[in-house]
Amino acid sequence: MILVPDGQKGTRLNNGDEVEARDYGLPVSLIKFPSRSYYEILRDKLKWGER
């Protein structure tokens, strides 16, 4: 897993690492799931189905 704080350079997390998060008073998105599936992204990148 990689932690990317506030759009900065990511840091790889290893087993046993701990992350402390405190309430800032504003909503925050911690995990963002892509709107497309892995296979849809792969199909687009490899141009499968295009002529």
Contacts in CASP RR format, 6 or more apart in sequence:
PFRMAT RR
TARGET T0000
AUTHOR 0000-0000-0000
METHOD contacts of the structure
MODEL  1
MILVPDGQKGTRLNNGDEVEARDYGLPVSLIKFPSRSYYEILRDKLKWGE
R
1 12 0 8 1.000
1 13 0 8 1.000
2 10 0 8 1.000
2 11 0 8 1.000
2 12 0 8 1.000
2 13 0 8 1.000
3 10 0 8 1.000
3 11 0 8 1.000
3 12 0 8 1.000
3 13 0 8 1.000
3 19 0 8 1.000
4 10 0 8 1.000
4 11 0 8 1.000
5 11 0 8 1.000
13 19 0 8 1.000
21 30 0 8 1.000
34 41 0 8 1.000
36 44 0 8 1.000
42 48 0 8 1.000
43 49 0 8 1.000
END
